[in-house]
């Protein structure tokens, strides 16, 4: 009997309560949560960022029944009276809003704050302030006063309001950027009231204030010890999905080892640090197990418009990208809107990955991670890009 695979599922509580297969990532949750610091993590779309944020939310909410049998259960229980403390949590899941509207981002942020007031039964009259930043600040203060515990702030897909408007509505993108500047800068002055802060996104915009104002925000995106925090490692695949590998091999008339080799060729190869562990694309891997076939699942879910636009205006030839390119850490992690170099965006969105590092020159070697991305790029992105160039520059 086939097990239930969480393809596209992003809610930790739902996955655990409904019996979906769950690859235990709670060791990373424990290691980060116990520090009490503030972090940022960049990973490509559909790599499990939202599920990770949801896991933090359940952990800090003290939902211990969801963690039975997982790594964090034993570690937390060792804390005695300090185990499973219920902290107030403010969670911003920003992937689903309409940010092209002049009030889209404002409405989304207000909705989160209003939901928080209702969830913790805060006195609405005590939440004074005519601006979003002041409301946010006052809610953090009221939560701390009411619960006696510091507040946890989780922000998933912080860059969605910027990426979704950058090409189609640059004026609104600038307004969204300015709104961010005031809103999240509140966290800098509230450090004593905060237990833990965690941001995720695809890109790291250098001019967004959370990175300039929140100098305590630690970017772990390229830390070796967190290279496996999202995605599925080789060890995790072999130990957790033996049944699915066997079923896929039988369906495709392959031996077990041949099936493993095909999975590696299609979906493995992602490296997010110089010496860290490699990972499979979780969306594609689980999809292959679910329908028992090898297809370009992740690539087929869509290519960001900004990627096509950047490639169209690129100062780097397509041949260079196909053959592999080099870049420093600053170049691949800090995206600047005015760049005509597509390499940072290609790395951050998962179309290029690290396969080597030269410490003498502090340069990373980047290439396609696997066949899914390579042939998706050759068969889809290049024709689209060349077609747009031809339309804008007719002979």
FIDO-36919 format. One record per residue (C-alpha): residue in three letters; x, y, z; residue number from 1. Coordinates in pm, 1 decimal, decimal comma, padded with zeros to 6 digits, always signed. Each point is the difference from the previous one (the first is absolute). Example, Ala and Ser with C-alpha at 12.3 -4.5 7.8 and 13.67 -1.06 7.14 Angstrom:
BEGIN
ATOM residu        x        y        z num
ATOM    ALA +01230,0 -00450,0 +00780,0   1
ATOM    SER +00137,0 +00344,0 -00066,0   2
END
This chain:
BEGIN
ATOM residu        x        y        z num
ATOM    UNK +00000,0 +00000,0 +00000,0   1
ATOM    UNK +00135,0 +00339,5 -00101,8   2
ATOM    UNK +00077,0 +00244,8 +00280,0   3
ATOM    UNK -00134,6 +00355,6 -00005,5   4
ATOM    UNK +00267,9 +00233,1 -00135,1   5
ATOM    UNK -00022,1 +00371,9 +00089,2   6
ATOM    UNK +00040,7 +00135,1 -00354,7   7
ATOM    UNK -00056,8 +00374,6 +00022,8   8
ATOM    UNK -00096,6 -00018,6 +00368,9   9
ATOM    UNK +00146,7 +00279,9 +00210,4  10
ATOM    UNK -00179,6 -00028,5 +00334,7  11
ATOM    UNK +00189,0 -00200,9 +00262,0  12
ATOM    UNK -00306,6 -00060,3 +00216,3  13
ATOM    UNK -00202,3 -00136,2 -00292,9  14
ATOM    UNK +00284,1 -00227,9 -00109,8  15
ATOM    UNK +00040,6 -00147,0 +00347,0  16
ATOM    UNK -00369,4 -00030,0 +00086,4  17
ATOM    UNK -00103,0 -00155,9 -00332,0  18
ATOM    UNK +00282,5 -00251,4 -00016,5  19
ATOM    UNK +00198,3 +00133,7 -00294,2  20
ATOM    UNK +00358,2 -00117,6 -00034,7  21
ATOM    UNK +00224,7 +00249,4 +00178,5  22
ATOM    UNK +00377,5 +00023,5 -00035,3  23
ATOM    UNK +00122,7 +00104,7 +00343,4  24
ATOM    UNK +00164,3 +00342,4 -00018,8  25
ATOM    UNK -00054,0 +00084,7 +00365,0  26
ATOM    UNK +00369,6 -00025,5 +00083,0  27
ATOM    UNK +00043,6 +00326,3 -00191,2  28
ATOM    UNK -00301,4 +00151,8 +00174,0  29
ATOM    UNK +00150,5 -00088,3 +00337,8  30
ATOM    UNK +00346,3 +00132,0 -00083,4  31
ATOM    UNK -00133,8 +00334,5 -00121,7  32
ATOM    UNK -00277,6 +00046,0 +00254,6  33
ATOM    UNK +00217,9 -00053,4 +00305,2  34
ATOM    UNK +00228,5 +00292,0 -00094,3  35
ATOM    UNK -00274,1 +00262,0 +00024,8  36
ATOM    UNK +00153,3 +00194,0 -00289,0  37
ATOM    UNK -00138,7 +00142,0 -00325,9  38
ATOM    UNK +00055,7 -00176,7 -00332,4  39
ATOM    UNK -00056,0 +00021,0 -00374,1  40
ATOM    UNK -00011,1 -00299,4 -00235,7  41
ATOM    UNK -00007,3 +00013,2 -00379,2  42
ATOM    UNK -00110,5 -00303,4 -00199,2  43
ATOM    UNK -00170,0 -00049,6 -00339,7  44
ATOM    UNK -00377,0 -00027,7 -00033,2  45
ATOM    UNK -00161,7 -00331,1 +00099,7  46
ATOM    UNK +00297,3 -00102,9 +00211,1  47
ATOM    UNK -00180,4 -00020,6 +00333,2  48
ATOM    UNK +00051,0 +00349,2 +00142,7  49
ATOM    UNK -00367,0 +00040,7 +00095,3  50
ATOM    UNK -00007,6 -00342,8 +00164,9  51
ATOM    UNK +00307,8 +00094,4 +00200,5  52
ATOM    UNK -00164,5 +00322,5 +00118,6  53
ATOM    UNK -00314,7 -00194,5 +00088,1  54
ATOM    UNK +00213,1 -00242,4 +00203,1  55
ATOM    UNK +00148,5 +00288,8 +00196,1  56
ATOM    UNK -00352,2 +00129,9 +00059,1  57
ATOM    UNK -00120,1 -00330,7 +00145,3  58
ATOM    UNK +00313,0 -00041,7 +00210,3  59
ATOM    UNK -00013,3 +00344,7 +00156,9  60
ATOM    UNK -00375,8 -00040,7 +00052,9  61
ATOM    UNK +00077,5 -00298,2 +00223,4  62
ATOM    UNK -00188,2 -00253,5 -00215,2  63
ATOM    UNK +00202,9 -00290,2 +00133,8  64
ATOM    UNK -00236,1 -00274,9 -00121,4  65
ATOM    UNK +00096,7 +00085,1 -00358,7  66
ATOM    UNK +00364,7 -00080,8 +00070,8  67
ATOM    UNK -00037,5 -00352,0 +00134,7  68
ATOM    UNK +00280,3 -00222,7 -00125,5  69
ATOM    UNK +00196,2 +00288,0 -00150,2  70
ATOM    UNK +00350,6 +00115,6 +00090,3  71
ATOM    UNK -00118,4 +00307,5 +00184,4  72
ATOM    UNK -00231,6 -00189,9 +00236,6  73
ATOM    UNK +00281,9 -00157,2 +00199,6  74
ATOM    UNK +00210,0 +00318,1 -00000,3  75
ATOM    UNK -00291,9 +00209,3 +00121,3  76
ATOM    UNK -00105,5 -00245,7 +00269,0  77
ATOM    UNK +00351,5 +00016,8 +00144,9  78
ATOM    UNK -00068,7 +00362,0 +00093,6  79
ATOM    UNK -00234,3 -00099,4 +00281,9  80
ATOM    UNK -00221,8 +00285,9 +00116,1  81
ATOM    UNK +00118,7 +00217,1 -00288,2  82
ATOM    UNK -00125,7 -00248,7 -00260,0  83
ATOM    UNK -00272,7 +00086,8 -00249,4  84
ATOM    UNK -00051,7 +00359,3 +00109,9  85
ATOM    UNK -00281,0 +00167,5 -00193,6  86
ATOM    UNK +00139,3 +00321,5 -00142,2  87
ATOM    UNK -00216,9 +00258,1 -00177,3  88
ATOM    UNK +00064,7 -00038,4 -00373,5  89
ATOM    UNK -00063,2 +00251,0 -00280,3  90
ATOM    UNK +00020,7 -00177,2 -00337,3  91
ATOM    UNK +00007,0 +00184,5 -00331,8  92
ATOM    UNK -00063,2 -00236,9 -00293,0  93
ATOM    UNK +00037,9 +00236,5 -00294,6  94
ATOM    UNK -00009,4 -00229,1 -00303,4  95
ATOM    UNK -00371,8 +00034,0 -00071,7  96
ATOM    UNK -00079,8 +00372,3 -00003,6  97
ATOM    UNK -00086,6 +00232,3 -00288,4  98
ATOM    UNK +00283,1 +00248,1 +00020,9  99
ATOM    UNK -00069,7 +00190,3 -00322,6 100
ATOM    UNK -00281,6 +00183,7 +00174,1 101
ATOM    UNK +00096,4 +00329,2 +00171,2 102
ATOM    UNK -00132,8 -00140,6 +00327,8 103
ATOM    UNK +00084,5 -00366,9 -00056,8 104
ATOM    UNK +00301,8 -00023,0 +00229,5 105
ATOM    UNK -00158,4 +00230,4 +00257,5 106
ATOM    UNK -00312,8 -00216,0 +00010,6 107
ATOM    UNK +00204,7 -00318,3 +00036,1 108
ATOM    UNK +00207,4 +00135,4 +00288,3 109
ATOM    UNK -00309,2 +00140,0 +00171,7 110
ATOM    UNK -00174,1 -00335,5 -00037,2 111
ATOM    UNK +00287,8 -00175,4 +00176,9 112
ATOM    UNK -00001,6 +00255,4 +00280,7 113
ATOM    UNK -00379,6 -00017,3 +00038,7 114
ATOM    UNK +00014,3 -00380,4 +00008,4 115
ATOM    UNK +00265,9 +00018,6 +00269,5 116
ATOM    UNK -00217,1 +00232,5 +00211,0 117
ATOM    UNK -00289,9 -00245,6 -00027,5 118
ATOM    UNK +00211,5 -00310,7 +00058,9 119
ATOM    UNK +00145,5 +00128,7 +00326,2 120
ATOM    UNK -00310,7 +00195,0 +00108,7 121
ATOM    UNK +00184,2 +00328,2 +00024,7 122
ATOM    UNK -00184,0 +00314,2 +00102,8 123
ATOM    UNK -00050,8 +00180,5 -00330,9 124
ATOM    UNK -00024,4 +00336,0 +00176,9 125
ATOM    UNK +00353,3 -00049,0 +00129,7 126
ATOM    UNK +00137,6 -00045,0 -00353,4 127
ATOM    UNK +00041,4 +00367,7 -00077,1 128
ATOM    UNK +00168,9 +00154,0 -00301,1 129
ATOM    UNK -00102,9 +00130,9 -00338,8 130
ATOM    UNK +00277,8 -00169,5 -00196,5 131
ATOM    UNK +00088,1 -00361,6 -00066,0 132
ATOM    UNK +00341,3 +00016,1 +00169,8 133
ATOM    UNK -00149,5 +00145,3 +00318,7 134
ATOM    UNK -00276,8 -00264,6 +00003,6 135
ATOM    UNK +00259,9 -00271,9 -00047,0 136
ATOM    UNK +00213,7 +00136,4 +00280,9 137
ATOM    UNK -00294,4 +00031,8 +00238,2 138
ATOM    UNK -00118,9 -00353,0 -00071,0 139
ATOM    UNK +00344,7 -00137,7 +00085,8 140
ATOM    UNK -00006,4 +00196,2 +00326,3 141
ATOM    UNK -00353,0 -00112,3 +00090,7 142
ATOM    UNK +00082,9 -00363,9 -00075,8 143
ATOM    UNK +00305,9 +00016,1 +00222,2 144
ATOM    UNK -00197,3 +00163,3 +00281,1 145
ATOM    UNK -00291,4 -00244,2 -00021,8 146
ATOM    UNK +00192,1 -00326,6 -00029,7 147
ATOM    UNK +00317,3 +00080,5 +00189,7 148
ATOM    UNK +00199,7 -00149,0 -00286,5 149
ATOM    UNK +00202,8 +00153,3 -00279,2 150
ATOM    UNK -00159,5 +00004,1 -00345,0 151
ATOM    UNK +00091,4 -00214,3 -00301,2 152
ATOM    UNK -00020,8 +00166,2 -00343,9 153
ATOM    UNK -00002,2 -00220,6 -00311,1 154
ATOM    UNK -00003,3 +00145,5 -00352,5 155
ATOM    UNK -00036,6 -00240,6 -00293,0 156
ATOM    UNK +00071,0 +00111,1 -00358,9 157
ATOM    UNK +00078,5 +00357,4 +00102,9 158
ATOM    UNK +00102,0 +00082,3 -00357,7 159
ATOM    UNK -00326,8 -00102,3 -00169,8 160
ATOM    UNK -00146,8 +00355,5 +00010,8 161
ATOM    UNK +00312,5 +00121,8 -00178,9 162
ATOM    UNK +00051,9 -00278,8 -00253,1 163
ATOM    UNK -00366,7 -00000,8 -00104,4 164
ATOM    UNK +00002,7 +00372,5 -00083,4 165
ATOM    UNK +00354,3 +00068,1 -00116,4 166
ATOM    UNK -00068,3 -00063,4 -00367,9 167
ATOM    UNK -00373,9 +00060,4 -00031,6 168
ATOM    UNK -00035,6 +00298,6 +00232,0 169
ATOM    UNK +00332,5 +00161,1 +00099,6 170
ATOM    UNK -00171,1 +00300,7 +00159,9 171
ATOM    UNK -00190,2 -00229,5 +00234,7 172
ATOM    UNK +00315,5 -00200,6 +00064,2 173
ATOM    UNK +00165,7 +00318,1 +00125,3 174
ATOM    UNK -00299,2 +00074,4 +00223,7 175
ATOM    UNK +00015,0 -00352,7 +00139,6 176
ATOM    UNK +00370,6 +00044,6 +00063,2 177
ATOM    UNK -00061,3 +00323,3 +00191,0 178
ATOM    UNK -00273,9 -00163,2 +00206,5 179
ATOM    UNK +00240,3 -00278,1 +00095,8 180
ATOM    UNK +00259,6 +00256,2 +00100,8 181
ATOM    UNK -00218,4 +00135,7 +00276,3 182
ATOM    UNK -00184,2 -00315,2 +00100,1 183
ATOM    UNK +00275,0 -00251,2 +00068,8 184
ATOM    UNK +00246,6 +00259,2 +00130,0 185
ATOM    UNK -00216,3 -00012,8 +00315,2 186
ATOM    UNK +00172,1 -00328,1 +00088,1 187
ATOM    UNK +00334,0 +00172,1 +00046,3 188
ATOM    UNK -00124,0 +00197,7 +00300,1 189
ATOM    UNK -00202,8 -00289,8 +00145,2 190
ATOM    UNK +00287,6 -00242,8 +00041,6 191
ATOM    UNK -00054,9 -00041,0 +00373,7 192
ATOM    UNK -00358,7 -00110,8 -00060,1 193
ATOM    UNK +00082,2 -00255,8 -00269,2 194
ATOM    UNK +00071,7 -00369,4 +00061,2 195
ATOM    UNK +00078,0 -00092,1 -00361,1 196
ATOM    UNK -00025,0 +00157,4 -00346,2 197
ATOM    UNK +00013,6 -00194,5 -00325,8 198
ATOM    UNK -00033,9 +00131,4 -00357,6 199
ATOM    UNK -00008,3 -00206,9 -00317,9 200
ATOM    UNK +00004,8 +00099,1 -00365,2 201
ATOM    UNK +00131,7 -00091,4 -00341,2 202
ATOM    UNK +00207,4 +00312,2 -00051,6 203
ATOM    UNK +00195,2 +00225,8 +00229,6 204
ATOM    UNK -00056,6 +00355,9 -00116,6 205
ATOM    UNK +00288,6 +00221,3 +00109,5 206
ATOM    UNK -00211,9 +00314,6 +00024,5 207
ATOM    UNK -00283,1 -00142,1 +00211,1 208
ATOM    UNK +00018,4 +00142,3 +00348,7 209
ATOM    UNK -00026,2 -00327,5 +00190,3 210
ATOM    UNK +00360,0 -00069,9 -00099,7 211
ATOM    UNK +00137,5 +00350,7 +00050,2 212
ATOM    UNK -00197,1 +00086,0 +00315,3 213
ATOM    UNK -00004,8 -00341,9 +00165,7 214
ATOM    UNK +00372,3 -00051,2 +00028,7 215
ATOM    UNK -00067,7 -00282,8 +00245,4 216
ATOM    UNK -00168,6 -00205,5 -00275,8 217
ATOM    UNK +00239,4 -00289,3 -00067,1 218
ATOM    UNK -00004,4 -00132,9 -00356,4 219
ATOM    UNK +00042,7 -00379,2 +00024,7 220
ATOM    UNK -00071,2 -00063,8 -00369,4 221
ATOM    UNK +00357,3 -00111,0 -00074,5 222
ATOM    UNK +00095,5 -00153,5 +00335,5 223
ATOM    UNK +00127,3 -00356,8 -00038,7 224
ATOM    UNK -00178,5 -00116,0 +00316,0 225
ATOM    UNK -00338,5 +00107,6 -00139,2 226
ATOM    UNK +00048,0 -00117,2 -00358,7 227
ATOM    UNK -00252,7 -00280,9 +00052,3 228
ATOM    UNK -00265,8 +00202,9 +00179,6 229
ATOM    UNK -00221,9 +00000,6 -00310,4 230
ATOM    UNK -00007,3 -00266,9 -00268,3 231
ATOM    UNK +00058,1 -00372,9 +00041,0 232
ATOM    UNK +00348,4 -00143,5 +00049,2 233
ATOM    UNK +00120,9 -00327,3 -00149,3 234
ATOM    UNK -00007,9 -00163,5 +00343,4 235
ATOM    UNK -00352,5 +00125,4 +00066,4 236
ATOM    UNK -00123,3 -00127,9 -00334,8 237
ATOM    UNK +00148,6 -00347,1 +00043,7 238
ATOM    UNK -00119,3 -00038,9 +00358,7 239
ATOM    UNK -00345,1 +00160,3 -00026,3 240
ATOM    UNK -00111,5 -00093,9 -00352,6 241
ATOM    UNK +00118,3 -00356,6 -00060,5 242
ATOM    UNK -00358,1 -00111,4 -00070,7 243
ATOM    UNK -00055,8 +00280,6 -00251,1 244
ATOM    UNK +00330,8 -00067,1 -00176,8 245
ATOM    UNK -00089,9 -00367,0 -00037,5 246
ATOM    UNK -00346,5 +00084,3 -00134,9 247
ATOM    UNK +00142,0 +00249,3 -00250,1 248
ATOM    UNK +00266,2 -00247,7 -00113,3 249
ATOM    UNK -00264,0 -00268,3 -00053,6 250
ATOM    UNK -00223,4 +00235,3 -00198,8 251
ATOM    UNK +00287,4 +00113,0 -00226,4 252
ATOM    UNK +00148,1 -00351,6 -00026,4 253
ATOM    UNK +00329,6 +00104,0 +00158,9 254
ATOM    UNK +00216,2 -00158,9 +00264,1 255
ATOM    UNK +00011,9 +00172,4 +00337,9 256
ATOM    UNK +00347,2 +00140,3 -00070,5 257
ATOM    UNK -00100,1 +00113,4 -00349,5 258
ATOM    UNK -00295,5 +00184,4 +00148,5 259
ATOM    UNK +00225,8 +00169,8 +00254,7 260
ATOM    UNK +00236,0 +00108,4 -00276,1 261
ATOM    UNK -00288,0 +00144,4 -00202,9 262
ATOM    UNK -00134,7 +00191,3 +00301,2 263
ATOM    UNK +00345,4 +00144,4 +00063,7 264
ATOM    UNK +00038,1 +00098,7 -00362,2 265
ATOM    UNK -00340,0 +00169,6 -00012,4 266
ATOM    UNK -00051,1 +00162,7 +00340,7 267
ATOM    UNK +00319,4 -00005,9 +00210,9 268
ATOM    UNK +00299,9 +00230,8 -00013,6 269
ATOM    UNK -00101,2 +00307,4 +00198,6 270
ATOM    UNK +00276,9 +00142,2 +00218,5 271
ATOM    UNK -00050,6 +00321,7 +00195,4 272
ATOM    UNK +00344,3 +00029,8 +00160,2 273
ATOM    UNK +00361,6 -00079,8 -00078,8 274
ATOM    UNK +00028,7 -00318,0 +00207,1 275
ATOM    UNK -00357,4 -00070,7 +00104,4 276
ATOM    UNK -00209,5 -00304,1 -00076,5 277
ATOM    UNK -00183,6 -00022,5 -00332,6 278
ATOM    UNK -00377,4 -00028,5 -00028,6 279
ATOM    UNK -00271,5 -00110,7 -00239,3 280
ATOM    UNK -00276,8 +00231,8 -00112,2 281
ATOM    UNK -00275,2 -00112,5 +00241,2 282
ATOM    UNK -00292,6 +00099,2 -00221,2 283
ATOM    UNK +00128,5 -00192,3 -00301,5 284
ATOM    UNK +00114,3 -00301,0 +00200,9 285
ATOM    UNK -00333,0 -00042,4 +00180,3 286
ATOM    UNK -00189,6 +00058,3 -00325,5 287
ATOM    UNK +00203,3 -00271,6 -00172,5 288
ATOM    UNK -00081,8 -00240,9 +00282,4 289
ATOM    UNK -00367,5 +00094,5 -00007,8 290
ATOM    UNK -00066,2 -00050,8 -00372,4 291
ATOM    UNK +00281,1 -00253,6 -00046,1 292
ATOM    UNK +00166,9 +00174,4 -00290,7 293
ATOM    UNK +00295,6 +00226,9 -00078,9 294
ATOM    UNK -00119,3 +00338,8 -00120,9 295
ATOM    UNK +00102,5 +00365,0 +00034,9 296
ATOM    UNK -00239,9 +00070,2 +00286,5 297
ATOM    UNK +00170,4 +00301,7 +00157,1 298
ATOM    UNK +00086,7 +00169,1 -00326,6 299
ATOM    UNK -00356,1 -00049,0 -00118,4 300
ATOM    UNK -00141,8 +00203,4 +00290,2 301
ATOM    UNK +00107,9 +00322,7 -00164,9 302
ATOM    UNK +00295,3 +00231,5 -00050,8 303
ATOM    UNK +00004,4 +00339,8 +00174,9 304
ATOM    UNK -00054,3 +00292,1 -00238,0 305
ATOM    UNK +00292,3 +00182,1 +00155,0 306
ATOM    UNK +00228,8 -00287,1 -00097,8 307
ATOM    UNK -00101,9 +00020,3 -00365,0 308
ATOM    UNK +00034,5 +00379,0 +00000,2 309
ATOM    UNK +00343,3 -00013,4 +00159,5 310
ATOM    UNK +00117,1 -00265,6 -00243,6 311
ATOM    UNK -00136,8 +00203,0 -00289,4 312
ATOM    UNK +00209,1 +00301,7 +00105,6 313
ATOM    UNK +00299,9 -00208,1 +00099,5 314
ATOM    UNK +00356,6 +00107,6 -00067,2 315
ATOM    UNK +00102,0 -00366,5 +00028,9 316
ATOM    UNK -00051,3 -00233,4 -00293,9 317
ATOM    UNK -00228,9 -00298,3 +00029,3 318
ATOM    UNK +00294,0 -00223,9 -00092,3 319
ATOM    UNK +00187,4 +00117,7 +00310,4 320
ATOM    UNK -00293,2 -00097,4 +00220,2 321
ATOM    UNK -00028,3 -00341,4 -00164,4 322
ATOM    UNK +00372,9 -00066,7 +00039,6 323
ATOM    UNK +00012,3 +00118,0 +00362,0 324
ATOM    UNK +00100,4 +00331,3 +00155,2 325
ATOM    UNK +00193,9 +00135,8 +00295,9 326
ATOM    UNK -00114,3 +00252,1 +00261,5 327
ATOM    UNK +00092,3 +00126,6 +00345,3 328
ATOM    UNK -00227,3 -00047,1 +00300,9 329
ATOM    UNK -00098,8 +00366,6 -00008,6 330
ATOM    UNK -00092,4 -00026,9 -00367,2 331
ATOM    UNK -00219,1 -00307,2 +00035,5 332
ATOM    UNK -00172,2 +00093,3 +00326,6 333
ATOM    UNK -00067,0 +00374,3 -00031,1 334
ATOM    UNK -00238,9 +00072,7 -00283,3 335
ATOM    UNK -00004,7 +00352,5 -00138,1 336
ATOM    UNK -00288,4 +00104,9 -00221,8 337
ATOM    UNK +00222,1 +00193,7 -00237,3 338
ATOM    UNK +00221,8 -00300,7 -00072,6 339
ATOM    UNK +00010,6 -00134,0 -00353,7 340
ATOM    UNK +00193,8 -00298,8 +00129,6 341
ATOM    UNK -00255,5 -00281,9 +00034,4 342
ATOM    UNK +00227,0 -00229,8 +00202,8 343
ATOM    UNK -00115,9 +00109,7 +00349,9 344
ATOM    UNK -00364,8 -00047,5 -00090,9 345
ATOM    UNK +00065,7 -00331,6 -00173,6 346
ATOM    UNK +00174,8 -00129,5 +00310,0 347
ATOM    UNK -00258,9 +00124,2 +00247,9 348
ATOM    UNK -00292,3 -00133,1 -00203,3 349
ATOM    UNK +00156,4 -00345,3 -00032,0 350
ATOM    UNK +00104,9 -00005,2 -00365,0 351
ATOM    UNK +00369,3 -00001,4 +00089,7 352
ATOM    UNK +00168,1 -00162,8 +00297,5 353
ATOM    UNK +00344,3 -00019,2 +00160,3 354
ATOM    UNK +00234,2 -00276,9 -00112,7 355
ATOM    UNK +00338,6 +00142,4 +00096,5 356
ATOM    UNK +00173,4 +00269,4 +00203,2 357
ATOM    UNK +00340,4 +00169,5 -00041,0 358
ATOM    UNK +00097,3 +00139,7 +00340,1 359
ATOM    UNK +00297,0 +00192,8 -00143,7 360
ATOM    UNK -00231,0 +00213,8 -00212,8 361
ATOM    UNK -00314,1 -00042,1 +00213,2 362
ATOM    UNK -00181,2 -00116,4 -00313,6 363
ATOM    UNK -00272,8 -00259,7 -00033,0 364
ATOM    UNK -00046,4 -00210,5 -00312,0 365
ATOM    UNK -00364,7 -00024,8 -00104,0 366
ATOM    UNK -00179,2 -00229,9 -00242,1 367
ATOM    UNK -00335,3 -00168,4 -00058,9 368
ATOM    UNK -00080,2 -00233,3 +00291,2 369
ATOM    UNK -00158,3 -00280,0 -00203,7 370
ATOM    UNK -00165,3 -00105,0 -00325,2 371
ATOM    UNK -00342,2 +00134,3 +00095,5 372
ATOM    UNK +00136,3 +00353,3 +00020,4 373
ATOM    UNK +00254,2 -00034,0 -00280,8 374
ATOM    UNK -00240,7 -00121,8 -00265,5 375
ATOM    UNK -00280,3 +00219,1 +00127,2 376
ATOM    UNK +00232,1 +00295,3 -00051,1 377
ATOM    UNK +00112,2 -00111,0 -00344,8 378
ATOM    UNK -00346,0 -00093,8 -00123,9 379
ATOM    UNK -00209,2 +00272,1 +00162,7 380
ATOM    UNK +00186,3 +00300,1 +00136,3 381
ATOM    UNK +00239,3 +00056,7 -00289,0 382
ATOM    UNK -00274,2 -00007,3 -00269,0 383
ATOM    UNK -00218,0 +00234,2 +00209,3 384
ATOM    UNK +00286,8 +00240,8 +00054,7 385
ATOM    UNK +00114,2 -00000,7 -00360,9 386
ATOM    UNK -00358,6 +00042,6 -00116,0 387
ATOM    UNK -00048,5 +00308,8 +00215,1 388
ATOM    UNK +00327,0 +00145,4 -00120,8 389
ATOM    UNK -00110,2 -00050,3 -00359,6 390
ATOM    UNK -00335,0 +00168,8 +00067,7 391
ATOM    UNK +00165,2 +00304,4 +00154,7 392
ATOM    UNK +00275,4 +00019,3 -00261,9 393
ATOM    UNK -00157,0 -00096,8 -00334,6 394
ATOM    UNK +00234,9 -00002,9 -00294,8 395
END
